[in-house]
Amino acid sequence: MENTNIYVLGRRGKLLGYALEEGYDSTPFDADWLFNGQAPESIQRLANRVADISLSEGAEGETVMITPIIGGDERVGSMIFVRSADFTQEDQDIARIAGVALGMIISRVIRARQEDKAAETRAARSAINSLSYSEIVAMQKIFEELDGDEGLLIASRIADEADITRSVIVNALRKLASANVIESRSLGMKGTYLRILNSEIRKEFEKQWYPHS
């Protein structure tokens, strides 16, 4: 559509994408929220109330057209079209088709992410099941010490604090590294570098929490 600004919002108002008229970095419609990537609640409520194509007048007199994005039999977002002129029936038909096509794409992305998360959860559980009680206690202490998803740890100090042997920590790290849920690398006197590769491993350890002190 010519001379039209287009915005794609997720169900909770996250800005998934946009296209403005050539020469514009923002417009009166989006100036307060475009660059932080989150539509205000007023626009979210307006968009989420729309069950089909909706036409309305914006605060600056512009014409606003909203179409729902449906994917996998559920609402996954909204498309908002804004311009100074009215939208024709052909414009509305194009918007409806675009909403269907975009819904298919978004639903595929959502399913892929869900499948990836499920696969990571299975891998994390399998890795944890390979550990002994003492090794789980060791990793519990290590994750307590780890700041974020990567960092350095001193195995001897952690072993003393958790009242376990250093070999238990080494074995636990080796097993989890073999399962590709963490990366572990010795840096000699500096300690051991640890990086989490599986985003679900912390959550799964929390479900098997054992006291270590």
Backbone as a ProteinNet text record, in pm:
[ID]
protein_1_A
[PRIMARY]
MENTNIYVLGRRGKLLGYALEEGYDSTPFDADWLFNGQAPESIQRLANRVADISLSEGAEGETVMITPIIGGDERVGSMIFVRSADFTQEDQDIARIAGVALGMIISRVIRARQEDKAAETRAARSAINSLSYSEIVAMQKIFEELDGDEGLLIASRIADEADITRSVIVNALRKLASANVIESRSLGMKGTYLRILNSEIRKEFEKQWYPHS
[TERTIARY]
83.8	0	87.5	56.1	134	94.5	192.7	169.4	104	149.8	91.7	202	181.9	271.9	211.4	293.8	244.3	319.6	244.3	302.3	250.3	338.3	299.8	322.5	215.3	222.9	193.5	262.3	229.5	107.5	63.1	-58.4	-45.5	75.4	96.1	152.5	140.9	179.7	324.4	401.3	540.5	545.3	629.1	643.6	731.6	671.9	744.7	808.1	755.8	810.2	729.2	788.3	715.5	779.2	702.2	751.3	686	768.8	717.6	736.4	659.8	676.5	820.9	868.4	1006.3	1033.5	1145.3	1184.1	1141.7	1064.9	1017.5	1088.9	1133.1	1188.1	1081.4	981.7	867.7	754.6	636.3	519.6	447.9	353.8	277.6	207	169.2	99	188.9	318.5	407.2	522.1	527.5	645.1	678.7	577.7	601.3	642.8	634.4	660.1	736.9	757.1	818	954.9	1038.8	1177.4	1198.9	1099.5	1114.3	1051.7	987.2	940.5	818.4	742.5	624.7	511.7	401.8	287.2	221.3	169	101.1	-25.6	-72.6	-189	-312.2	-326.1	-443.6	-448.1	-333.2	-327.6	-343.2	-284.6	-300.8	-447.5	-517.1	-659.4	-739.5	-709.7	-780.2	-756.9	-631.9	-598.5	-659.5	-652.5	-699	-850.8	-921.5	-1068.4	-1116.7	-1029.2	-1069.3	-1075.1	-1192.1	-1208.8	-1196.4	-1213.1	-1198.8	-1141.5	-1145.4	-1095.4	-1170.3	-1094.5	-1154.6	-1095.6	-1181	-1137.9	-1177.8	-1085	-1115.1	-1029.7	-1059	-982.7	-885.7	-759.6	-658.2	-663.2	-577.8	-577.5	-540.2	-462.2	-419.2	-503.5	-617.6	-705.1	-670.8	-569.3	-531	-630.2	-631	-716.2	-636.1	-692.9	-625.5	-704.4	-637.3	-699.4	-626.1	-702.4	-644.7	-701.9	-614	-659.1	-592.6	-667.2	-606.5	-514.3	-414.1	-325.9	-362.4	-413.7	-459	-365.8	-315.3	-228.9	-259.9	-281.8	-312.6	-438.9	-541.6	-671.4	-665.6	-562.4	-557.7	-500.9	-536.9	-489.2	-343	-255.2	-112.8	-62.5	-149	-105.8	-201.3	-154.7	-236.8	-148.4	-207	-141.9	-217.6	-142.3	-202.4	-151	-243.9	-211.4	-258.6	-171.2	-205.4	-167.5	-261.2	-230	-332.1	-303.5	-390.6	-517.5	-510.2	-626.9	-707.3	-828.2	-911.8	-857.5	-893.7	-857	-971.2	-936.8	-1037.5	-1070.5	-1171.5	-1206.4	-1090.9	-1022.6	-906.3	-797.3	-776.4	-679	-716.5	-844.7	-890.9	-870.7	-896.3	-876.2	-728.3	-641.5	-497.4	-454	-507.2	-472.7	-517.1	-635.1	-686.8	-597.9	-559.3	-471.3	-335	-283.8	-154.5	-160.9	-274	-289.8	-287.8	-352.2	-353.5	-213.1	-144.9	-10.8	86.6	79	168.3	136.4	7.9	-31.6	30.3	36.4	98	246.1	313.1	456.5	482.2	406.3	426.8	395.5	287.9	252.1	359.9	423.4	533.8	651.3	680.5	790.5	759.9	635	595.4	608.8	560.8	571.1	716.4	799.7	941.5	1007	973.1	1029.6	981.7	854.5	801.2	869.8	892.2	960.3	1104.7	1171	1309.3	1316.2	1220.4	1218.6	1194.1	1101.7	1073.3	1196.1	1268	1388.9	1496.7	1510.9	1609.4	1572.1	1443	1398.4	1430.4	1403.1	1433.5	1583.6	1663.5	1808.9	1859	1802.7	1843.7	1808.3	1688	1646.4	1732.4	1762.2	1845.9	1985	2040.4	2173.3	2173.4	2071.6	2063.8	2046.1	1968.8	1946.7	2074.8	2175	2301.7	2391.6	2352.1	2434.8	2398.7	2498.1	2474.1	2422	2380.5	2332.5	2439.6	2563.1	2672	2700.4	2689.1	2713.6	2603.5	2480.1	2370.9	2393.5	2438	2469.8	2580.7	2681	2791.8	2742.2	2658.3	2608.7	2512.6	2439.8	2353	2436.3	2547.2	2634.6	2698.7	2737.7	2800.4	2704.4	2579.6	2482.9	2449.8	2459.8	2444	2555	2675.5	2792.7	2801.2	2744.2	2758.9	2675.4	2738.6	2670.3	2627	2499.9	2450.5	2468.3	2493	2504	2647.7	2744.2	2883.1	2969.2	3084.7	3175.7	3283.8	3366.6	3475.8	3437.6	3479.1	3456.1	3584.1	3601.6	3716.3	3665.3	3697.4	3641.2	3677	3801	3843.4	3764.2	3739.2	3663.6	3519	3458.7	3320.6	3311.1	3411.1	3412.4	3415.6	3497.5	3505.7	3373.3	3312.8	3188.5	3073	3071.7	2962.9	2995.9	3116.1	3161	3160.2	3218.5	3232.9	3375.8	3414.3	3549.3	3552.8	3671.3	3687.9	3655.9	3683.9	3658.5	3509.7	3424.6	3279.8	3241.5	3298.8	3271.2	3321.7	3443	3501.1	3414.2	3368	3283.7	3149.8	3091.5	2962.8	2976	3080.9	3103.5	3128.3	3204.7	3234.7	3107.9	3021.1	2897.4	2805.7	2792.3	2703.6	2761.5	2893.8	2957	2939.2	2948.9	2929.3	2786.9	2692.3	2551.7	2520.1	2622.2	2607.7	2508.4	2496.7	2411.8	2495.9	2626.6	2718.9	2848.2	2926.1	3063.6	3154.2	3251.6	3342.5	3485.9	3569.7	3708.4	3800.7	3903.3	3999.6	4090.9	4111.3	4201.4	4320.7	4352.8	4468.3	4445.5	4540.1	4533.1	4416.2	4367.3	4256.6	4124.7	4113.5	3990.3	3932.7	3802.1	3732.7	3629.2	3636.1	3536.9	3413	3296.7	3170.5	3071.7	3007.9	2903.6	2784.4	2665.7	2543.3	2500.9	2481	2437.8	2289	2232.9	2092.3	2014.6	1922.1	1851.7	1758.8	1729.4	1636.8	1707.8	1840.2	1911.6	1893.5	1894.4	1874.6	1737.2	1633.9	1498.2	1486	1547.9	1538.6	1616.5	1727.5	1800.2	1718.2	1645.9	1563.3	1455.1	1407.7	1305.2	1362.2	1494.8	1559.1	1650.9	1603.1	1685.7	1715.4	1844.1	1886.9	1961.3	1939.4	2015.6	2161.4	2251	2393.4	2461.9	2386.1	2447	2348.7
-119.4	0	124.7	218.7	341.5	438.7	519.8	625.1	571.8	455.7	390	345.9	370.5	319.9	192.1	89.8	-41.9	-88.3	-142.1	-191.3	-332.6	-419.5	-555.8	-571.2	-601.4	-614.8	-757.8	-803	-930.2	-914.5	-1023	-1018.7	-925.7	-911.5	-826.1	-689.5	-654.2	-520.8	-504.3	-612.7	-601.3	-570.5	-474.4	-437.5	-540.7	-618.9	-724.3	-674.9	-565.2	-509.5	-388.6	-307	-190.2	-141.7	-64.8	-2.6	134.2	238.7	375	429.9	533.6	600.7	646.3	646	685.3	826.8	841	971.6	997.7	904.9	923.2	826.4	879.3	794.7	759.5	844.1	819.5	910.6	891	971.3	1011.6	1105.3	1140	1019.6	921.3	803.3	719.1	709.6	616.3	682.8	815	885.5	848.7	817	791.5	648	557.9	417.4	337.5	393.5	316.5	260.8	344.3	303.7	221.3	217.5	126.5	-9.6	-21.7	-152.3	-207	-121.1	-168.3	-67.3	-111.1	-22.4	7.6	128.3	161.4	78.6	72.2	-11.4	30.3	160	206.6	145	136.2	75.8	-75.8	-136.4	-280.7	-317.2	-242.8	-272.5	-254.5	-146.9	-121.3	-234.3	-276.9	-381.9	-515.6	-549.7	-681.3	-694.4	-581.5	-587.7	-619.4	-601.1	-616.9	-764.8	-808.9	-948.1	-962.1	-850.8	-849.3	-712.9	-676.4	-545.6	-434.9	-338.6	-226	-96.4	2.8	134.4	238.5	328.6	434	556.1	664.8	787.7	805.1	835.6	854.7	992.6	1014.5	1141.1	1259.7	1236.1	1344.3	1351.9	1282.3	1284.8	1182	1099	995.8	879.7	799	680.5	560	486.5	370.3	244.7	149.9	21.7	-88.5	-171.9	-281.1	-413.1	-510.7	-644.8	-745.1	-843.2	-942.9	-1036.7	-1087.1	-1189.3	-1320.7	-1413.5	-1541.9	-1651.7	-1730.3	-1842	-1963.1	-2077	-2197.6	-2184.6	-2119.9	-2102.8	-2016.2	-1934.2	-1842.9	-1708.6	-1607.2	-1472	-1462.4	-1426.5	-1415.6	-1272.5	-1180	-1041.5	-958.2	-840.3	-747.7	-672	-634.3	-543.9	-411.6	-302.6	-169.7	-91.3	-36.6	43.2	186.1	282.5	422.3	509	593.4	690.5	803.6	908.4	1026.3	1006.1	925.9	902.4	782.7	767.7	653.2	525	412	282	229.9	180.2	126.7	-17.4	-72	-212.2	-303.1	-264.3	-343.1	-342.1	-225.7	-216.8	-311.5	-315	-401.1	-548.7	-583.6	-722.6	-761.1	-668.7	-694.2	-711.6	-626.1	-633.9	-767.1	-812.2	-939.1	-1055.7	-1055.3	-1160.9	-1156	-1033.7	-1018.3	-1072.1	-1048.8	-1099	-1250.6	-1314.4	-1461.4	-1515.6	-1455.8	-1502	-1483.8	-1368	-1341.2	-1432.7	-1463.5	-1555.2	-1692.5	-1740.1	-1869.9	-1867.9	-1757.9	-1747	-1741.8	-1657	-1641.2	-1770.8	-1838.9	-1963.5	-2069.4	-2071.1	-2164.9	-2133.3	-2003.8	-1962.8	-2002.3	-1980.1	-2016.1	-2165.9	-2244.9	-2390.7	-2435.6	-2374.5	-2411.4	-2380.1	-2265.3	-2229.2	-2324.4	-2361.9	-2456	-2591.5	-2634.7	-2762.4	-2756	-2642.3	-2626	-2628.7	-2561.3	-2558.8	-2698.2	-2772.1	-2908.1	-2997.1	-2980.1	-3059.8	-3024.9	-2896.1	-2855.1	-2909	-2909.5	-2962.7	-3110.9	-3185.6	-3329.3	-3353	-3273.6	-3289.2	-3255.5	-3150.6	-3111.3	-3219.6	-3273.6	-3379.1	-3503.6	-3538.7	-3655.7	-3636.4	-3515.6	-3487.1	-3494.2	-3437.6	-3438.8	-3581.2	-3661	-3800	-3883.2	-3834.1	-3907.7	-3877	-3778.8	-3737.1	-3812.9	-3830.4	-3887.3	-3777.7	-3818.4	-3720.7	-3615.8	-3659.8	-3566.8	-3472.7	-3523.8	-3440	-3335.7	-3373.1	-3275.2	-3165.9	-3204.7	-3106.4	-3013.2	-3070.1	-2989.6	-2887.5	-2931.2	-2840.2	-2737.1	-2776.5	-2681	-2564.7	-2597.1	-2493.6	-2410.8	-2476	-2405.4	-2304.9	-2345.7	-2253.7	-2138.4	-2162.8	-2053.1	-1950.1	-2000.2	-1913.6	-1843.9	-1905.2	-1853.4	-1727.3	-1621.7	-1494.6	-1489.3	-1513	-1516.3	-1653.6	-1656.4	-1783.1	-1827	-1748.7	-1790.3	-1720.7	-1781.5	-1721.7	-1819.1	-1775.8	-1857.6	-1912.6	-2035.1	-2093.8	-2160.6	-2161.8	-2227.9	-2356.9	-2469.2	-2597.8	-2632.9	-2606.1	-2643.4	-2566.6	-2438.4	-2358.4	-2405.8	-2433.7	-2481.4	-2617.6	-2702.2	-2834	-2820.5	-2729	-2707.6	-2655.3	-2559.6	-2499.5	-2599	-2688.7	-2786.3	-2917.5	-2924.7	-3044.1	-3167.7	-3152	-3262.3	-3259.9	-3363.5	-3367.3	-3295.7	-3250.8	-3181.3	-3273	-3401.8	-3496.2	-3505.9	-3484.9	-3487	-3373.7	-3256.1	-3141.3	-3167.3	-3220	-3248.6	-3347.3	-3451.9	-3552.2	-3493.3	-3409.9	-3348.4	-3258.8	-3177.6	-3089.3	-3170	-3277.3	-3360.2	-3422.5	-3473.7	-3536.5	-3435.3	-3317.2	-3217	-3161.4	-3150	-3104.3	-3208.6	-3336.5	-3443.7	-3444.4	-3400.1	-3393.7	-3264.2	-3178.6	-3052.3	-2955.4	-2960.6	-2862.3	-2750.4	-2774.4	-2670.2	-2681.8	-2575.3	-2578.9	-2558.4	-2644.8	-2636.3	-2645.8	-2552.2	-2550.2	-2506.1	-2586.1	-2553	-2440.1	-2342.7	-2230.7	-2232.7	-2351.5	-2366	-2299.8	-2217.2	-2151.9	-2053.4	-2006.6	-1910.2	-1974.9	-2105.2	-2175.2	-2246	-2263.2	-2331.9	-2238.7	-2225.8	-2144.2	-2229.8	-2173.4	-2245.4	-2158	-2216.4	-2145.1	-2237.5	-2186.6	-2264.4	-2262.3	-2379.4	-2390.9	-2422.5	-2479.8	-2521	-2428.1	-2351.7	-2249.8	-2308.2	-2438.3	-2500.6	-2569.9	-2576.6	-2657	-2602.9	-2471.5	-2413.9	-2451.7	-2436.7	-2467.3	-2612.9	-2701.3	-2843.3	-2877.5	-2807.8	-2829.1	-2780.9	-2670.9	-2618.6	-2718.3	-2796.9	-2896.8	-3014.2	-3028.6	-3138.7	-3082.9	-2980.6	-2906.2	-2989	-2997.3	-3067.1	-2969.7	-2976	-2888.4	-2930.3	-2831.2	-2864.2	-2805.1	-2746.3	-2692.3	-2699.7
0	0	0	-84.3	-92.6	18	60.1	159.4	286.2	329.3	446.4	541.5	669.9	773.1	830.3	843.3	883.9	1008.3	1104.9	1229.9	1255.9	1301.4	1338.1	1488	1560.9	1706.2	1748.8	1853.4	1915.4	2004.5	2064.3	2146.5	2266.2	2318	2435.1	2397.7	2271.3	2228.6	2188.3	2187.7	2143.9	1994.6	1958	1817.3	1747.8	1658.7	1588.9	1459.3	1406.2	1282.9	1240	1154.3	1104.8	975.4	899.4	776	765.2	761.5	752.5	611.2	582.2	453.5	437.8	316.4	289.4	340.7	410.5	461.6	604.4	664.6	801.9	896.6	1012.2	1118	1220.3	1231.4	1318.6	1273.5	1330.4	1295.3	1423.5	1416.5	1537.8	1599.5	1517.2	1568.4	1657.9	1622.9	1693	1768	1769.5	1821.8	1965.9	2047	2189.3	2220.1	2122.1	2156.3	2051	1933.3	1824.8	1862.7	1923.1	1943.8	2070.6	2160.1	2273.9	2245.5	2128.3	2082.9	2152.7	2222	2294.5	2278.1	2218.3	2199.2	2333	2351.6	2477.5	2495.5	2619.4	2650.1	2570.9	2544.6	2470.3	2330.9	2265.6	2132.4	2142.5	2245.7	2265.1	2280.3	2367	2389.8	2261.8	2189.5	2064.4	1965.3	1952	1855.8	1895.5	2023.7	2067.4	2066.7	2062.5	2054.9	1913.8	1816.9	1677.2	1640.1	1593.6	1551	1399.9	1329.1	1183.7	1146.9	1022.3	980.9	1055.4	1107.1	1177.8	1125.2	1101.5	1055.3	1158.9	1190.7	1287.5	1256.4	1326.5	1307.9	1423	1390.5	1492.5	1553.8	1654.1	1727.8	1640.7	1535.6	1446.6	1319.8	1318.9	1202.8	1097	1121.8	1026	1030.7	925.6	922	969.6	1063.3	1122.3	1087.2	1024.5	992.2	1068.6	1137.6	1216.5	1167.3	1149.4	1114.1	1207.4	1256.7	1345.3	1268.4	1337.4	1281.4	1348.7	1270.3	1322.8	1273	1366.2	1329.2	1414	1350.9	1427.4	1509.4	1454.2	1520.4	1645.2	1659.3	1772.6	1730.7	1806.1	1779.7	1822.4	1728.9	1761	1749.4	1707.3	1697.3	1614.5	1576.4	1497.9	1399.4	1286.8	1192.9	1195.6	1204.1	1206.8	1086.3	1009.9	891.8	918	894	922.4	802.7	758.6	654.1	657.4	583.6	586.4	504.7	398.8	312.9	363.1	309.1	345.6	282.7	341.6	286.9	200.1	82.9	-8.5	29.4	-36.8	-14.4	-55.9	-162.8	-205.7	-98.8	-35.9	72.9	187	218.3	326.5	292.3	167.3	124.4	133.4	92.5	99.7	245.6	333.3	475.6	534.9	496.1	548.4	503.7	377.1	324.7	393.5	413.5	481	623.4	691.1	827.2	832.8	735.9	730.5	703.5	605.3	569.5	686.2	750.2	862.7	980.3	997.7	1104.2	1086.5	963.2	935.7	970.9	936.8	964.9	1115.2	1185	1329.3	1403.4	1363.5	1432.1	1412.5	1295.9	1273	1364	1378.4	1466.8	1610.5	1653.5	1790	1812.3	1717	1730.7	1735.3	1650.7	1648.6	1782.7	1841	1971	2079.4	2073.2	2171.1	2159.4	2036	2014.7	2062.5	2036.7	2082.7	2235.2	2299.6	2445.5	2501.6	2439.8	2485.5	2469.4	2358.2	2335.2	2437.7	2469.4	2569.3	2706.9	2738.2	2867.4	2878.2	2771.9	2773.5	2789.6	2717.9	2727	2867	2927.3	3062.4	3163.5	3153.5	3246.5	3231.7	3107.9	3083.6	3142.7	3126.1	3180.1	3332.4	3395.1	3541.4	3593.2	3521.9	3564.4	3561.4	3487.7	3481.8	3601.7	3684.3	3797.1	3924.5	4008.7	4141.3	4233.8	4353.6	4451.8	4479.8	4502.9	4534.7	4418.3	4296.9	4179.4	4161.2	4195.3	4189.9	4293.4	4413.4	4516.9	4468.9	4402.1	4350.4	4248.7	4155.5	4053.3	4112.2	4214.6	4284.2	4336.7	4399.4	4454.7	4343.5	4235.9	4123.7	4061.9	4040.3	3980.6	4074.5	4205.2	4300.9	4283	4259.6	4248.5	4112.6	4010.9	3874.9	3855.7	3809.5	3784.7	3638.8	3614	3476.9	3415.4	3285.7	3213.9	3190.1	3237.2	3223	3327	3353.5	3450	3491.1	3585.8	3637.8	3774.3	3802.4	3933.6	3981.7	4113.3	4175.8	4237.8	4175.2	4216.2	4359.9	4401	4536.4	4641.9	4617.2	4714.1	4722.9	4607	4605.8	4673.7	4652.3	4716.1	4867.8	4917.8	5062.5	5117.6	5048	5096.3	5095	4995.4	4984.1	5055.1	5114	5186.7	5096.8	4978.9	4884.9	4831.7	4760.2	4704.3	4569.6	4533.3	4405.5	4287.9	4303.6	4194.4	4161.5	4262	4237.9	4143	4166.7	4080.3	3938.9	3929.3	3798	3720.9	3788.7	3722.9	3679.3	3764.7	3731.2	3608.3	3606.4	3491.6	3364.8	3377.9	3260.9	3203.6	3290.5	3243.8	3174.7	3234.3	3175.2	3045.4	3039.2	2915.3	2805.3	2842.1	2743.9	2690.6	2775.1	2733.6	2658.8	2641.2	2567.4	2631.4	2763.9	2831.4	2892.5	2907.7	2951.6	2871.8	2875.7	2826.7	2946.7	2964	3077.9	3027.4	3074.4	3026.9	3140.2	3167	3271.8	3225.9	3315.1	3287.4	3382.5	3431.2	3519.8	3654.3	3695.3	3826	3835.5	3722.2	3724.1	3763.8	3744.9	3777.3	3656.4	3656.9	3547.9	3486.5	3355.4	3283.9	3259.6	3289.8	3272.2	3196.9	3096.9	3022.5	3003.5	3032.3	3016	2869.4	2811.6	2672.4	2660.6	2765	2764.8	2858	2801.9	2879.8	2985.4	2978	3072.6	3188.7	3185.1	3284.4	3425.7	3443.1	3576.8	3632.6	3550.5	3595.8	3637.7	3560.2	3592.4	3719.2	3743.9	3868.9	3988.2	3970.6	4079.3	4120	4024	4054.5	4134.3	4132.6	4204.1	4312.1	4378.9	4474	4598	4631.8	4752.9	4842.8	4974.3	5064.7	5069.1	5067.1	5072	5193.6	5283	5403.9	5519.3
[MASK]
+++++++++++++++++++++++++++++++++++++++++++++++++++++++++++++++++++++++++++++++++++++++++++++++++++++++++++++++++++++++++++++++++++++++++++++++++++++++++++++++++++++++++++++++++++++++++++++++++++++++++++++++++++++

